[in-house]
Amino acid sequence: MSRRLLVVRLDSMGDVLVCGPAIRVVAAAADSLTLLTGPLGEAAGRLLPGVDEVLVWNCPWIANPPPAVSPDEVAALVDRLAARQLDEAVILTSFHQSPLPTALLLRLAGVPRIVAASEDYPGSLLDLRLPVAGDGPEPERMLATVRAAGFELPPGDPGTLAVRLPAASPDQTPDEPESPYLVVHPGTTAAARAYPAERWAETVRLLVAGGWRVLVTGSAGERELTSGIVAAARAGVADDAGGAVLDLAGALDLAGLARLLAGAEAVLVANTGPAHLAAAVGTPVVSLFSPVVPASRWAPYGVPVVLLGDQHAPCRGTRRTECPVPGHPCLTGVAPASVVRAVEQLAGRPAAVAVSR
């Protein structure tokens, strides 16, 4: 008899990517594995090894901004889950989320066994209430959760982040870039985590002046940001500098971005999803990391990292999306020259983690 399992992580790209090792563990015990995630996590979910199907739901208690609660949409989700005749579900959550509302919907869908970590009394919503994992890196926390549920890493799986990279579609650009190159991804979904655009521009200018080829990436909605950075960087570089800069915002889907990151010498990025995508393809990361969430949990995992930003700033641990401190000092205090030195430290160097102001 086939075993149909479900894993739930209703967040965005980075949250789904860091669950990759845990999802592979569950998939190893399944004949088919369905992932239920939010709209921002869908593309990442489709790249994860072990995932056979991705269901998408914009969850009112997870998404930000949250959608209104719709009885019709809730009923439709319950029907979609019930139709799959699932044998077991594992709900994965961040430390500040409760799995119990999701567990209620899974019960209504007839899922016979539901497991999750919960600090709250679950009543009949969970068949196995798991301990809430500690303060380690999020991939390790998620692994600890599924292992407490009785799932184990298959032989030979190192427990690191990983993605499947499908072949590029004919309309994907750019063509294979010249090597060596760096990728700069300046955009974030939260202003509190953003390195200022003018500092990104100066960083790119210094890199190009030093002979680097720099590819600036982003979504189609970030073209204004990336084009401004690229224009300012080009304006400050002599024609014979030896490097080059290219704006690729909107040119790549997530798989295309992953392929680009995989070929880079290093990736320069804030605390956002592409940082975890870089880790999943094994590329070193210079992380401009605002401490609104702890780096001990959310820094890129399993690759060489240089962490930049004041991790003791007054905003630490607030989980704010807008900076609560005038001047955004945790990241504005990072000089572009420090970012360039971090690139020099990582390019061609063995694995190490460094922290700097």
C-alpha positions in Angstrom: 0.0 0.0 0.0 1.4 3.4 -1.0 2.2 5.9 1.7 1.0 9.5 0.9 2.6 12.1 3.1 2.2 15.9 3.4 4.6 18.5 4.7 3.3 22.0 5.4 5.3 25.2 5.5 3.1 28.1 4.7 5.8 30.9 4.4 8.0 32.3 1.6 11.0 31.2 -0.5 13.7 31.2 2.2 11.5 29.5 4.8 10.7 26.7 2.3 14.3 26.3 1.2 15.6 25.9 4.8 13.1 23.1 5.3 14.6 21.2 2.4 16.6 18.7 4.4 13.6 17.9 6.7 11.4 17.5 3.6 13.9 15.0 2.1 13.8 13.1 5.3 10.0 12.8 5.2 10.1 12.0 1.4 12.4 9.1 2.0 9.6 7.4 4.0 6.9 8.2 1.4 5.7 6.9 -1.9 4.5 10.4 -2.7 5.2 13.7 -1.0 3.0 16.7 -1.2 4.1 20.2 0.0 1.5 22.7 1.1 3.0 26.2 1.0 2.2 29.8 0.4 2.3 31.7 -2.9 5.8 33.1 -2.1 7.1 29.6 -1.4 5.7 27.8 -4.4 8.6 28.2 -6.8 11.1 27.2 -4.1 9.0 24.1 -3.3 9.0 23.0 -6.9 12.9 22.9 -6.8 13.2 20.8 -3.7 14.3 17.2 -4.0 11.7 14.8 -2.8 8.7 16.9 -3.5 6.2 15.3 -5.9 3.4 17.9 -5.8 3.1 21.5 -4.5 -0.3 22.8 -3.3 -0.5 26.6 -2.7 -2.7 28.4 -0.2 -2.4 32.0 1.0 -2.8 31.4 4.7 -4.5 34.2 6.7 -2.4 33.6 9.8 1.0 33.4 8.1 1.0 35.7 5.0 2.0 39.3 5.4 0.0 41.2 4.5 -2.7 38.7 5.4 -5.7 37.9 3.2 -9.2 38.0 4.7 -10.5 34.7 6.0 -12.7 33.2 3.4 -15.0 30.3 4.3 -15.2 29.3 0.6 -11.3 29.2 0.3 -11.0 27.3 3.5 -13.6 24.8 2.3 -11.9 24.4 -1.0 -8.5 23.7 0.6 -10.1 21.1 2.9 -11.6 19.5 -0.2 -8.3 19.5 -2.1 -6.5 17.9 0.8 -9.3 15.3 1.4 -9.2 14.3 -2.2 -5.5 13.2 -1.8 -6.4 10.6 0.9 -3.2 11.5 2.8 -1.9 9.1 5.4 0.1 11.5 7.5 1.0 15.2 7.7 4.0 17.0 9.2 3.5 20.7 10.0 6.7 22.8 10.1 6.6 26.2 11.6 8.9 29.0 12.6 9.4 29.6 16.3 6.8 32.3 16.5 4.0 30.4 14.7 1.4 27.9 16.0 0.7 24.8 13.9 -2.7 24.3 15.5 -4.9 26.3 13.1 -3.4 24.3 10.2 -3.9 21.1 12.1 -7.6 21.9 12.5 -8.0 22.2 8.7 -6.1 18.9 8.2 -8.4 17.2 10.7 -11.4 18.5 8.7 -9.8 17.0 5.6 -9.7 13.6 7.3 -5.9 13.3 7.7 -5.6 10.4 10.1 -2.2 11.3 11.6 -0.9 14.8 12.2 2.4 15.7 13.9 3.9 19.1 14.7 6.0 20.9 17.3 3.7 22.9 19.6 4.1 24.9 22.8 0.3 25.0 23.2 -2.0 22.2 24.3 -3.2 20.6 21.0 -6.2 18.6 22.3 -7.2 16.2 19.5 -5.6 18.3 16.7 -2.3 16.5 16.9 -1.5 12.8 17.2 2.0 13.5 18.2 3.0 16.8 19.9 6.7 17.3 19.3 9.0 19.4 21.4 9.8 22.8 20.0 13.4 22.7 18.7 16.0 25.1 20.2 17.8 28.1 18.9 20.0 26.6 16.3 20.0 27.2 12.6 16.5 26.8 11.0 17.5 23.8 8.8 18.7 22.0 11.9 15.5 23.0 13.9 13.3 21.6 11.1 15.4 18.4 10.9 15.1 17.9 14.7 11.4 18.3 14.4 10.9 15.5 11.8 13.4 13.3 13.5 11.4 13.6 16.7 8.5 12.3 14.7 10.4 9.2 13.7 11.8 10.1 10.3 15.5 9.7 9.7 18.0 11.0 7.1 18.5 8.5 4.4 22.0 7.1 4.0 24.4 9.4 2.3 22.3 12.5 2.8 24.4 15.2 4.5 21.4 17.3 5.7 22.5 20.4 3.8 20.3 22.6 1.6 19.8 21.5 -1.9 17.7 22.2 -5.0 16.9 20.5 -8.3 18.0 22.5 -11.3 16.0 21.8 -14.4 17.4 22.6 -17.8 17.0 26.3 -18.8 14.1 27.1 -21.1 15.0 28.6 -24.5 13.7 32.0 -23.5 15.7 32.2 -20.3 18.4 34.9 -20.4 21.2 35.6 -20.1 23.4 33.1 -22.0 26.1 31.4 -20.0 27.9 34.4 -18.4 31.6 34.9 -18.5 33.4 33.6 -15.5 34.5 34.5 -12.9 31.6 36.7 -11.8 29.8 37.9 -8.6 26.1 38.2 -8.1 24.7 41.1 -6.2 21.0 40.8 -5.1 20.0 44.1 -3.4 16.3 43.7 -3.0 14.4 42.6 0.1 10.7 42.2 1.0 11.3 44.1 4.2 12.8 47.6 4.4 14.3 46.8 7.8 16.6 44.2 6.1 17.8 46.4 3.2 21.3 47.7 2.7 20.9 51.3 1.3 20.8 51.5 -2.5 23.5 54.2 -2.6 25.8 51.9 -0.6 25.0 49.0 -3.0 25.9 51.3 -5.9 29.3 52.2 -4.3 30.0 48.6 -3.5 29.3 47.6 -7.1 31.5 50.5 -8.4 34.4 49.4 -6.2 34.0 45.8 -7.4 33.9 46.7 -11.1 36.9 49.1 -10.6 38.7 46.2 -9.1 38.2 44.1 -12.2 35.1 42.0 -11.2 32.2 41.1 -13.5 29.1 41.9 -11.4 25.6 40.6 -12.3 22.9 42.4 -10.4 19.7 40.4 -10.0 16.2 41.0 -8.8 12.5 40.6 -9.6 10.7 42.5 -12.3 9.3 44.7 -9.5 12.8 45.6 -8.4 14.0 47.0 -11.7 13.9 50.6 -10.5 16.2 49.6 -7.6 18.6 47.6 -9.7 18.8 50.0 -12.7 19.6 52.9 -10.3 22.4 50.9 -8.7 23.8 49.8 -12.0 23.6 53.3 -13.5 25.3 54.9 -10.5 28.0 52.2 -10.4 28.8 52.7 -14.2 28.9 56.4 -13.8 31.7 56.2 -11.3 33.9 53.7 -13.1 36.5 54.5 -15.8 36.0 52.8 -19.2 39.2 50.8 -18.8 38.5 49.5 -15.3 38.6 45.9 -16.4 35.3 44.8 -14.8 31.7 45.1 -16.0 28.2 45.3 -14.5 25.0 43.9 -15.9 21.4 44.4 -14.7 19.4 41.1 -14.8 16.3 42.1 -12.8 13.2 40.4 -14.1 15.2 38.2 -16.6 15.3 35.0 -14.6 12.8 32.7 -12.9 13.8 31.0 -9.6 15.5 28.1 -11.3 17.4 30.4 -13.6 18.5 32.5 -10.6 19.7 29.3 -8.9 21.8 28.3 -12.0 23.3 31.8 -12.0 24.1 31.7 -8.3 25.7 28.2 -8.7 28.3 29.6 -11.1 29.2 32.7 -9.1 32.4 33.1 -7.0 30.2 34.7 -4.3 26.8 36.2 -3.8 26.2 39.6 -2.0 22.8 39.7 -0.5 20.7 40.8 2.5 18.8 38.4 4.7 16.3 37.3 2.1 15.4 34.2 0.1 18.2 34.3 -2.5 20.7 34.1 0.4 19.3 30.6 1.1 19.1 29.8 -2.6 22.8 30.5 -2.8 23.5 28.2 0.1 21.4 25.5 -1.6 23.7 25.6 -4.7 26.8 25.7 -2.6 27.9 29.3 -3.3 29.7 31.5 -0.7 27.6 34.4 0.7 28.4 37.9 1.8 25.4 38.5 4.0 24.3 42.1 4.8 22.3 40.9 7.8 20.0 43.0 9.9 19.5 41.6 13.4 15.7 42.0 13.4 15.8 38.2 13.4 18.7 36.2 14.8 21.6 35.3 12.5 22.1 32.2 14.6 18.9 30.9 13.1 18.7 32.6 9.7 22.2 33.1 8.4 22.9 31.1 5.1 23.5 27.5 6.1 26.3 25.1 5.2 28.4 27.4 3.0 31.2 29.9 3.6 29.7 33.1 4.9 30.9 36.5 5.9 28.2 38.2 8.1 28.1 42.0 7.9 26.0 44.3 10.1 25.8 45.2 13.8 24.2 42.1 15.4 23.8 44.0 18.7 21.9 47.0 17.3 18.8 48.2 19.1 16.6 46.6 16.5 17.8 43.1 17.3 15.1 40.5 17.7 12.2 42.8 17.0 11.0 41.0 13.8 10.1 44.4 12.4 9.7 44.9 8.7 10.3 48.7 8.9 13.4 49.8 10.8 12.5 51.0 14.3 15.8 52.9 14.8 16.4 56.3 13.0 19.0 56.0 10.3 18.9 52.2 10.1 22.4 52.0 11.7 22.7 48.2 11.8 23.4 48.2 8.0 24.2 51.8 7.1 27.2 51.4 9.3 28.7 48.8 6.9 31.1 50.6 4.6 31.2 49.4 0.9 34.9 48.8 1.3 34.1 46.3 4.1 31.8 44.4 1.6 34.6 44.3 -1.0 37.0 42.9 1.6 34.5 40.2 2.5 34.4 39.2 -1.2 38.1 39.1 -1.3 38.0 36.9 1.8 35.5 34.4 0.3 36.6 34.1 -3.3 38.6 30.9 -3.6 39.0 30.5 0.2 38.1 27.5 2.3 34.9 27.4 4.4 34.8 29.9 7.3 32.4 32.2 9.0 33.4 35.8 9.9 31.4 38.5 11.7 32.2 42.2 11.2 30.6 45.6 11.8 
